[in-house]
Amino acid sequence: FINGQQDSSTATGITRTANTSNFLFVGDPRTSCTACSFNGQMARFRMWNSALTSAQMLSNFRSEAAGFGYSTTTSLSAAVSPNPIYRTTNLITATVSKPGKVTFYQQGVVIPGCKNKTAASTTATCSWKPSRRGRVSVTASLTPTDLGFVPSNGALNFQVSNRSGARS
């Protein structure tokens, strides 16, 4: 069975011996069938008593992906000295470990013009004008081009200052 669907006809006329040792075979344990055995490597083996949805399977994979080298990292930097100024343009750069799309957020809301910015190699840049004063959190979320890799997030916190003059 593959994903709950039988992948070939049921083998009939095969003698199986009951075993009291409770062995679990993956593949076909018959020694007379060379094309039936498992040929490969298995890092982890799991069994469930019900079918999993694709979302559950992806969630399970992503929870252990780092152990197999499928994790990603996202970090943020900003050319802001010493603090960003309210409604003044600032550049924020996300440095990522894998190519993909980066979306930038201020306080959890997408920054206008900063959604799905391409990180073709290792960076994506956003032009940000803080829309509030005081303590502000800016985050970036990477969705890797290769969906086998796990998305990641990075964050920076700022103290946004008042403008001293007219908007730029």
C-alpha positions as CSV (number, residue, x, y, z in Angstrom):
1,F,0.0,0.0,0.0
2,I,1.1,3.5,-0.8
3,N,-0.7,6.4,0.9
4,G,-3.6,4.0,1.7
5,Q,-4.0,2.7,-1.8
6,Q,-3.0,-0.8,-2.8
7,D,-0.2,-0.5,-5.3
8,S,-0.4,-4.1,-6.9
9,S,-2.4,-7.2,-6.7
10,T,-2.5,-9.3,-3.6
11,A,0.0,-12.1,-3.6
12,T,-1.7,-15.5,-3.2
13,G,-0.5,-19.0,-2.8
14,I,2.4,-18.0,-0.5
15,T,3.2,-19.9,2.6
16,R,3.9,-17.7,5.6
17,T,4.9,-19.1,8.9
18,A,3.4,-17.6,12.1
19,N,6.2,-16.2,14.3
20,T,6.0,-15.7,18.0
21,S,8.9,-13.2,18.0
22,N,6.8,-10.3,16.7
23,F,9.1,-9.3,13.9
24,L,8.1,-6.4,11.6
25,F,9.2,-6.7,8.0
26,V,9.4,-3.7,5.7
27,G,9.1,-5.0,2.1
28,D,8.8,-8.7,1.5
29,P,10.7,-11.1,3.7
30,R,10.6,-14.1,1.3
31,T,14.1,-15.3,0.4
32,S,12.8,-16.7,-2.9
33,C,11.7,-13.3,-4.3
34,T,14.8,-11.1,-5.2
35,A,12.6,-8.3,-6.7
36,C,10.5,-8.0,-3.6
37,S,13.0,-6.9,-1.0
38,F,13.7,-3.4,0.2
39,N,16.7,-1.9,-1.6
40,G,17.8,1.4,-0.2
41,Q,18.3,3.2,3.1
42,M,15.8,4.2,5.7
43,A,16.7,6.9,8.3
44,R,13.5,6.8,10.3
45,F,10.5,4.5,10.2
46,R,7.0,5.4,11.6
47,M,3.7,3.7,11.7
48,W,0.2,5.2,12.2
49,N,-3.1,3.5,12.8
50,S,-4.8,5.9,10.4
51,A,-4.1,7.6,7.0
52,L,-2.3,10.9,7.3
53,T,-3.2,14.0,5.3
54,S,-0.6,15.6,3.1
55,A,-0.4,18.5,5.6
56,Q,0.2,16.1,8.5
57,M,3.0,14.3,6.5
58,L,4.6,17.6,5.7
59,S,4.4,18.7,9.3
60,N,6.0,15.5,10.5
61,F,8.8,15.8,7.9
62,R,9.5,19.4,8.8
63,S,9.7,18.6,12.5
64,E,12.7,16.4,11.8
65,A,14.1,18.0,8.6
66,A,17.0,19.7,10.3
67,G,18.5,16.3,11.2
68,F,18.6,15.5,7.5
69,G,20.1,18.8,6.4
70,Y,16.8,20.4,5.1
71,S,16.6,23.4,7.5
72,T,17.0,27.0,6.4
73,T,18.0,30.2,8.2
74,T,16.9,33.8,7.8
75,S,18.5,36.7,9.5
76,L,17.8,40.4,9.2
77,S,20.0,43.4,9.1
78,A,19.3,47.1,8.6
79,A,21.3,50.1,7.5
80,V,19.8,52.2,10.3
81,S,21.9,54.4,12.5
82,P,21.2,54.7,15.4
83,N,17.4,54.2,15.1
84,P,14.9,54.4,12.2
85,I,12.9,57.6,11.8
86,Y,9.1,57.5,11.5
87,R,8.0,57.6,7.9
88,T,11.6,57.8,6.6
89,T,12.9,55.2,4.1
90,N,15.2,52.5,5.6
91,L,16.6,49.5,3.8
92,I,16.3,46.1,5.5
93,T,18.1,43.1,4.2
94,A,17.2,39.4,4.8
95,T,20.2,37.0,4.5
96,V,19.0,33.5,3.8
97,S,20.6,30.1,3.5
98,K,18.6,28.9,0.5
99,P,17.0,30.7,-2.5
100,G,13.4,31.5,-2.3
101,K,10.8,34.2,-1.6
102,V,11.1,36.5,1.4
103,T,8.2,38.5,2.8
104,F,8.8,41.3,5.3
105,Y,6.4,42.3,8.1
106,Q,6.1,45.2,10.6
107,Q,4.2,44.1,13.7
108,G,2.9,41.0,11.8
109,V,1.5,43.0,8.8
110,V,3.1,42.8,5.4
111,I,5.2,45.9,4.6
112,P,3.8,47.4,1.4
113,G,6.0,46.5,-1.6
114,C,7.9,43.9,0.5
115,K,5.9,40.7,-0.2
116,N,7.6,37.7,-2.0
117,K,10.8,39.5,-2.7
118,T,13.2,37.1,-4.6
119,A,16.2,36.0,-2.8
120,A,18.0,34.6,-5.8
121,S,21.2,33.8,-4.0
122,T,21.5,34.8,-0.3
123,T,19.8,38.2,0.1
124,A,16.5,40.0,-0.4
125,T,16.0,43.7,0.3
126,C,13.0,45.7,1.5
127,S,12.5,49.5,1.5
128,W,10.6,50.2,4.7
129,K,9.1,53.4,6.1
130,P,8.1,52.8,9.7
131,S,4.4,53.5,10.0
132,R,4.4,53.8,13.8
133,R,6.6,55.2,16.5
134,G,8.1,53.5,19.5
135,R,9.1,49.9,19.8
136,V,8.6,48.1,16.4
137,S,9.2,44.5,15.4
138,V,10.2,43.7,11.9
139,T,10.3,40.1,10.7
140,A,11.1,38.3,7.5
141,S,9.8,34.9,6.4
142,L,11.6,32.7,3.8
143,T,9.7,30.3,1.6
144,P,12.4,28.3,-0.1
145,T,12.2,27.6,-3.8
146,D,12.9,24.0,-3.1
147,L,9.9,23.1,-1.0
148,G,11.8,20.1,0.5
149,F,13.5,22.7,2.7
150,V,11.8,24.1,5.8
151,P,10.7,27.8,5.8
152,S,12.4,30.0,8.4
153,N,11.9,33.5,10.0
154,G,14.2,36.2,11.2
155,A,13.4,39.3,13.4
156,L,14.7,42.7,14.4
157,N,13.4,45.1,17.0
158,F,13.7,48.8,16.6
159,Q,12.9,52.0,18.6
160,V,11.4,54.2,15.9
161,S,12.1,57.9,16.6
162,N,9.9,60.9,15.7
163,R,10.8,62.9,12.6
164,S,12.6,66.2,13.2
165,G,11.2,67.8,10.0
166,A,8.9,67.2,7.1
167,R,8.5,63.7,5.5
168,S,11.1,62.6,3.0
